[in-house]
């Protein structure tokens, strides 16, 4: 498990660690207390991935098109 705070991870970092957490939980090779901690970390990583995906979707939705449908720029995304 990474020492990096989940809130500071990129999407790719969070996804990679989430895959590791899921693998450990699926194998069942960790004691119960550690499983609970892994599950909690996994839940935080999942939320981080979902938040980063939503952020990306909002940015894509803000892409502006010119008259012929070609992307011409972006509009500012509120709150980002």
N, C-alpha and C positions, 0 to 999 in steps of 0.2 A: 504494500500500500504506500502511496506517495505521501510525503510530508507536506506537499503543496496544499494550501487552502483551496477548497472546491471553488470558491467565489473568484479565485484568481486564475483558474484553468481555462485554456482555450477549449473549444468544442472537441478538438481531436484528442487533447490530453484527457479530458473527462471521459470520452467514449472509450479510449484505450484502457483506462483504469476500471471503468465500469465492466468491460469485458473480462478483466482479470478477476474482479470481485464475483461476478456471476459464475465464472469457472470454478473458483474456490468453493463457493456455496454449493454448486451442483455436485462437486466431487465429495462433499461432506467430510473433508479431511481436517476440519477445524473444530475445536471445542465449542460448546454451546455459547459461552460468553463471547468468544471471538466471532462466532457466527452472527450474533446480535449486532456487534459493532460493525461487522462487514455489511450487514443488511442496511444499517443506518447510513453508512458511508455510500452504499450503492444507491439508496433513495436520494441522497443529496446530489450524487453524480448524475442520476437520471434527470432530476429537476434542472440541473445546470445545462445538460444537453438540450432539454426541451426549451429552456429560456433562450439559449443561443440560436436554436433553429427558428424560434418565433421572431427573434431579432432580425435574422437574415431574411425571413419571409417578408417582414415589414419593410426592410430596405428594398427588396425586389419590387414590392408593391408600389413603392414611391418612385420608381424609374419613370421618367417622363418620355413621351413619344412625340415626335414632330408630326407634321401633316401626313407624311407618307408612311408612318408607323415605325420609323427608325428611332431607336433610343437616342435621346438628345441630351440627357442629363438626369439629375435626380432632384427630388424635392427633399428638403430637410425632414427628418423623422423626429417628431416631438418626443422628448424624453430620452433620446439616445445621444 
